[in-house]
Amino acid sequence: MYKKGWLKYVALTKNVEHIDEFFINPTFGEEQKFCTHDEAKDESGSLEVPSPTDFFFILKKDAVYVTSSRLAEIAQQADVMQIDNLKPVWEGEYAGGVESLGAYKEGACFKLIEVTDDSWVVCGDNAVDV
């Protein structure tokens, strides 16, 4: 594992270039039945889903794994973004597989661009090294 934390994300096809809204985490409402609502946290952030648009991600060497919750009883894998499917990452003036979109109220936002030109926009401000 390289990084993990909470993020908001949405998939874009090559024909769609703007974000209307982030994906909604259906576990947010379900999780309320299992949680203590004490806002418990650890080094990776909140133990509960912070908002209806937050998902927990784990970045590993081969992929970014996105899950609906940190609670094992109800966590479901929401998505997997394979690193090999991303365009190569370039430093300097050339566009590559990761593009910084800047800081927004959702946190730092990045566009992950696949070789098919489909992309993912991810935003968050609480990723930690692991």
DRENPA-3360 file (N, C-alpha, C; in nm, 2 decimals, always signed):
BEGIN
1 = MYKKGWLK = +0.08/-0.12/+0.00/+0.00/+0.00/+0.00/+0.09/+0.12/+0.00 ~ +0.04/+0.22/-0.08/+0.12/+0.35/-0.08/+0.04/+0.46/-0.02 ~ -0.09/+0.47/-0.04/-0.17/+0.58/+0.01/-0.31/+0.52/+0.04 ~ -0.38/+0.58/+0.13/-0.52/+0.55/+0.16/-0.59/+0.67/+0.22 ~ -0.72/+0.68/+0.21/-0.79/+0.79/+0.26/-0.93/+0.80/+0.19 ~ -1.00/+0.90/+0.23/-1.13/+0.93/+0.18/-1.12/+1.02/+0.05 ~ -1.20/+0.99/-0.05/-1.21/+1.08/-0.17/-1.35/+1.08/-0.23 ~ -1.37/+1.18/-0.31/-1.49/+1.19/-0.39/-1.44/+1.16/-0.53;
9 = YVALTKNV = -1.53/+1.10/-0.61/-1.48/+1.07/-0.75/-1.60/+1.05/-0.85 ~ -1.57/+1.06/-0.97/-1.67/+1.05/-1.08/-1.59/+1.00/-1.20 ~ -1.66/+0.92/-1.28/-1.60/+0.87/-1.41/-1.65/+0.96/-1.52 ~ -1.56/+1.00/-1.61/-1.60/+1.08/-1.73/-1.56/+1.00/-1.86 ~ -1.65/+1.00/-1.95/-1.62/+0.94/-2.08/-1.55/+1.05/-2.17 ~ -1.49/+1.01/-2.28/-1.42/+1.11/-2.36/-1.51/+1.21/-2.42 ~ -1.64/+1.18/-2.42/-1.74/+1.28/-2.47/-1.79/+1.37/-2.37 ~ -1.76/+1.35/-2.24/-1.81/+1.43/-2.13/-1.69/+1.49/-2.06;
17 = EHIDEFFI = -1.68/+1.62/-2.06/-1.56/+1.69/-2.00/-1.59/+1.77/-1.88 ~ -1.71/+1.78/-1.83/-1.74/+1.85/-1.71/-1.80/+1.76/-1.60 ~ -1.79/+1.81/-1.48/-1.85/+1.73/-1.37/-1.98/+1.79/-1.32 ~ -2.09/+1.71/-1.33/-2.21/+1.76/-1.28/-2.22/+1.73/-1.13 ~ -2.18/+1.61/-1.09/-2.18/+1.57/-0.95/-2.10/+1.45/-0.93 ~ -2.06/+1.43/-0.81/-1.98/+1.31/-0.78/-2.07/+1.19/-0.75 ~ -2.01/+1.07/-0.76/-2.08/+0.95/-0.74/-2.14/+0.96/-0.59 ~ -2.25/+0.90/-0.57/-2.31/+0.89/-0.44/-2.28/+0.75/-0.38;
25 = NPTFGEEQ = -2.24/+0.75/-0.25/-2.20/+0.63/-0.18/-2.33/+0.57/-0.12 ~ -2.39/+0.47/-0.17/-2.51/+0.41/-0.11/-2.49/+0.36/+0.03 ~ -2.37/+0.33/+0.07/-2.34/+0.28/+0.20/-2.36/+0.39/+0.31 ~ -2.35/+0.51/+0.27/-2.36/+0.62/+0.37/-2.48/+0.61/+0.46 ~ -2.60/+0.59/+0.40/-2.72/+0.57/+0.48/-2.72/+0.44/+0.56 ~ -2.68/+0.33/+0.50/-2.67/+0.20/+0.56/-2.58/+0.20/+0.68 ~ -2.47/+0.27/+0.66/-2.37/+0.26/+0.77/-2.42/+0.32/+0.90 ~ -2.51/+0.41/+0.89/-2.56/+0.48/+1.01/-2.62/+0.38/+1.11;
33 = KFCTHDEA = -2.66/+0.26/+1.06/-2.72/+0.16/+1.15/-2.61/+0.09/+1.23 ~ -2.49/+0.09/+1.18/-2.38/+0.02/+1.24/-2.28/+0.11/+1.32 ~ -2.29/+0.24/+1.30/-2.19/+0.34/+1.36/-2.23/+0.39/+1.50 ~ -2.13/+0.43/+1.57/-2.15/+0.48/+1.70/-2.17/+0.63/+1.70 ~ -2.14/+0.69/+1.58/-2.15/+0.84/+1.56/-2.06/+0.92/+1.66 ~ -1.95/+0.86/+1.70/-1.86/+0.93/+1.79/-1.75/+1.00/+1.71 ~ -1.75/+1.00/+1.58/-1.65/+1.06/+1.50/-1.52/+1.01/+1.52 ~ -1.51/+0.87/+1.54/-1.38/+0.81/+1.57/-1.29/+0.82/+1.44;
41 = KDESGSLE = -1.16/+0.84/+1.47/-1.06/+0.86/+1.36/-0.94/+0.78/+1.39 ~ -0.86/+0.75/+1.29/-0.73/+0.70/+1.31/-0.64/+0.77/+1.20 ~ -0.52/+0.71/+1.18/-0.42/+0.78/+1.09/-0.48/+0.79/+0.95 ~ -0.58/+0.71/+0.91/-0.63/+0.72/+0.77/-0.76/+0.80/+0.77 ~ -0.80/+0.87/+0.87/-0.91/+0.95/+0.87/-1.03/+0.89/+0.95 ~ -1.15/+0.94/+0.91/-1.27/+0.89/+0.98/-1.29/+0.74/+0.96 ~ -1.34/+0.68/+1.07/-1.38/+0.54/+1.06/-1.51/+0.52/+0.99 ~ -1.59/+0.63/+0.99/-1.72/+0.63/+0.92/-1.72/+0.71/+0.79;
49 = VPSPTDFF = -1.81/+0.68/+0.70/-1.81/+0.76/+0.58/-1.85/+0.90/+0.61 ~ -1.76/+0.99/+0.58/-1.78/+1.13/+0.62/-1.90/+1.20/+0.55 ~ -1.93/+1.17/+0.43/-2.04/+1.24/+0.36/-2.10/+1.14/+0.25 ~ -2.21/+1.17/+0.20/-2.27/+1.08/+0.10/-2.19/+1.07/-0.03 ~ -2.09/+1.16/-0.05/-2.01/+1.15/-0.17/-1.87/+1.10/-0.15 ~ -1.84/+1.05/-0.03/-1.71/+1.00/+0.01/-1.70/+0.85/-0.01 ~ -1.58/+0.80/-0.06/-1.55/+0.66/-0.07/-1.41/+0.65/-0.01 ~ -1.38/+0.53/+0.04/-1.24/+0.50/+0.09/-1.16/+0.44/-0.02;
57 = FILKKDAV = -1.04/+0.49/-0.04/-0.95/+0.44/-0.14/-0.82/+0.39/-0.08 ~ -0.77/+0.29/-0.15/-0.64/+0.23/-0.12/-0.56/+0.23/-0.25 ~ -0.45/+0.30/-0.25/-0.36/+0.30/-0.37/-0.25/+0.20/-0.35 ~ -0.24/+0.10/-0.44/-0.14/+0.00/-0.43/-0.06/+0.01/-0.56 ~ +0.04/-0.08/-0.58/+0.13/-0.07/-0.70/+0.05/-0.10/-0.83 ~ -0.05/-0.18/-0.82/-0.12/-0.22/-0.95/-0.25/-0.15/-0.97 ~ -0.31/-0.09/-0.87/-0.44/-0.03/-0.89/-0.48/+0.06/-0.77 ~ -0.59/+0.14/-0.80/-0.65/+0.22/-0.69/-0.78/+0.14/-0.66;
65 = YVTSSRLA = -0.80/+0.10/-0.54/-0.92/+0.02/-0.50/-1.01/+0.12/-0.42 ~ -1.13/+0.13/-0.47/-1.23/+0.22/-0.41/-1.34/+0.13/-0.34 ~ -1.36/+0.16/-0.21/-1.46/+0.08/-0.13/-1.56/+0.18/-0.08 ~ -1.67/+0.12/-0.04/-1.79/+0.20/+0.01/-1.78/+0.24/+0.15 ~ -1.70/+0.16/+0.23/-1.69/+0.18/+0.37/-1.56/+0.12/+0.43 ~ -1.52/+0.16/+0.55/-1.41/+0.10/+0.62/-1.46/-0.01/+0.71 ~ -1.59/-0.02/+0.73/-1.65/-0.12/+0.82/-1.66/-0.25/+0.74 ~ -1.59/-0.35/+0.78/-1.59/-0.48/+0.71/-1.72/-0.54/+0.69;
73 = EIAQQADV = -1.82/-0.52/+0.78/-1.95/-0.58/+0.78/-2.03/-0.54/+0.65 ~ -2.00/-0.42/+0.61/-2.09/-0.36/+0.50/-2.00/-0.31/+0.38 ~ -1.87/-0.31/+0.39/-1.79/-0.26/+0.28/-1.80/-0.34/+0.16 ~ -1.81/-0.26/+0.05/-1.82/-0.33/-0.09/-1.72/-0.25/-0.17 ~ -1.66/-0.33/-0.26/-1.57/-0.27/-0.36/-1.65/-0.19/-0.46 ~ -1.63/-0.06/-0.47/-1.71/+0.03/-0.56/-1.65/+0.03/-0.70 ~ -1.51/+0.04/-0.70/-1.44/+0.05/-0.83/-1.30/+0.00/-0.81 ~ -1.24/-0.03/-0.93/-1.09/-0.05/-0.93/-1.04/+0.02/-1.05;
81 = MQIDNLKP = -0.94/+0.11/-1.03/-0.88/+0.18/-1.14/-0.74/+0.12/-1.16 ~ -0.72/+0.04/-1.26/-0.60/-0.03/-1.29/-0.49/+0.07/-1.33 ~ -0.37/+0.07/-1.27/-0.26/+0.16/-1.30/-0.22/+0.14/-1.45 ~ -0.22/+0.01/-1.49/-0.17/-0.02/-1.63/-0.27/+0.04/-1.73 ~ -0.39/+0.08/-1.70/-0.49/+0.14/-1.79/-0.47/+0.29/-1.81 ~ -0.39/+0.35/-1.72/-0.36/+0.49/-1.73/-0.26/+0.52/-1.83 ~ -0.27/+0.64/-1.89/-0.16/+0.69/-1.98/-0.04/+0.71/-1.90 ~ +0.08/+0.70/-1.96/+0.20/+0.72/-1.89/+0.20/+0.86/-1.82;
89 = VWEGEYAG = +0.27/+0.87/-1.71/+0.27/+1.00/-1.64/+0.40/+1.07/-1.68 ~ +0.39/+1.19/-1.73/+0.50/+1.27/-1.78/+0.52/+1.39/-1.68 ~ +0.64/+1.43/-1.66/+0.67/+1.55/-1.59/+0.71/+1.65/-1.68 ~ +0.68/+1.78/-1.66/+0.71/+1.88/-1.75/+0.59/+1.93/-1.82 ~ +0.61/+1.98/-1.94/+0.50/+2.04/-2.02/+0.41/+1.95/-2.09 ~ +0.44/+1.82/-2.10/+0.36/+1.72/-2.17/+0.24/+1.67/-2.09 ~ +0.13/+1.65/-2.15/+0.01/+1.59/-2.08/+0.04/+1.44/-2.06 ~ -0.01/+1.39/-1.95/+0.01/+1.25/-1.93/-0.11/+1.19/-1.86;
97 = GVESLGAY = -0.10/+1.08/-1.79/-0.21/+1.01/-1.73/-0.26/+1.07/-1.60 ~ -0.19/+1.17/-1.54/-0.24/+1.23/-1.42/-0.23/+1.38/-1.44 ~ -0.35/+1.45/-1.43/-0.35/+1.59/-1.45/-0.40/+1.66/-1.33 ~ -0.33/+1.76/-1.27/-0.38/+1.83/-1.15/-0.49/+1.93/-1.20 ~ -0.60/+1.93/-1.13/-0.71/+2.02/-1.16/-0.71/+2.14/-1.07 ~ -0.63/+2.13/-0.96/-0.63/+2.24/-0.86/-0.71/+2.21/-0.74 ~ -0.72/+2.31/-0.65/-0.78/+2.29/-0.52/-0.93/+2.35/-0.53 ~ -1.02/+2.27/-0.47/-1.16/+2.30/-0.47/-1.21/+2.28/-0.33;
105 = KEGACFKL = -1.34/+2.31/-0.31/-1.39/+2.28/-0.17/-1.39/+2.14/-0.14 ~ -1.38/+2.05/-0.24/-1.38/+1.90/-0.21/-1.23/+1.86/-0.18 ~ -1.14/+1.94/-0.20/-1.00/+1.91/-0.17/-0.92/+1.93/-0.30 ~ -0.80/+1.87/-0.30/-0.72/+1.87/-0.43/-0.78/+1.78/-0.53 ~ -0.79/+1.82/-0.65/-0.86/+1.74/-0.75/-0.76/+1.70/-0.86 ~ -0.77/+1.58/-0.91/-0.68/+1.52/-1.01/-0.77/+1.45/-1.11 ~ -0.72/+1.45/-1.24/-0.79/+1.38/-1.34/-0.70/+1.26/-1.38 ~ -0.74/+1.14/-1.37/-0.67/+1.02/-1.41/-0.72/+0.98/-1.54;
113 = IEVTDDSW = -0.63/+0.98/-1.64/-0.67/+0.96/-1.78/-0.63/+0.82/-1.83 ~ -0.72/+0.75/-1.88/-0.69/+0.61/-1.93/-0.65/+0.62/-2.07 ~ -0.59/+0.51/-2.12/-0.55/+0.50/-2.26/-0.66/+0.51/-2.36 ~ -0.78/+0.48/-2.31/-0.90/+0.49/-2.39/-0.96/+0.64/-2.40 ~ -0.89/+0.73/-2.33/-0.93/+0.87/-2.31/-1.05/+0.89/-2.22 ~ -1.10/+0.78/-2.16/-1.20/+0.79/-2.05/-1.12/+0.84/-1.93 ~ -1.18/+0.89/-1.84/-1.10/+0.94/-1.72/-1.18/+0.94/-1.59 ~ -1.11/+0.96/-1.49/-1.17/+0.96/-1.35/-1.13/+1.10/-1.29;
121 = VVCGDNAV = -1.22/+1.16/-1.23/-1.18/+1.28/-1.15/-1.19/+1.24/-1.00 ~ -1.08/+1.26/-0.93/-1.08/+1.23/-0.79/-1.04/+1.35/-0.71 ~ -1.11/+1.37/-0.60/-1.08/+1.49/-0.51/-1.08/+1.45/-0.37 ~ -0.98/+1.50/-0.29/-0.97/+1.47/-0.15/-0.85/+1.54/-0.09 ~ -0.85/+1.55/+0.04/-0.74/+1.62/+0.10/-0.69/+1.55/+0.23 ~ -0.71/+1.42/+0.23/-0.67/+1.35/+0.35/-0.60/+1.22/+0.33 ~ -0.53/+1.21/+0.21/-0.46/+1.08/+0.18/-0.34/+1.08/+0.27 ~ -0.31/+0.96/+0.32/-0.19/+0.94/+0.41/-0.10/+0.83/+0.35;
129 = DV = +0.03/+0.84/+0.37/+0.13/+0.74/+0.33/+0.11/+0.62/+0.43 ~ +0.12/+0.50/+0.37/+0.11/+0.38/+0.45/+0.23/+0.29/+0.41;
% end
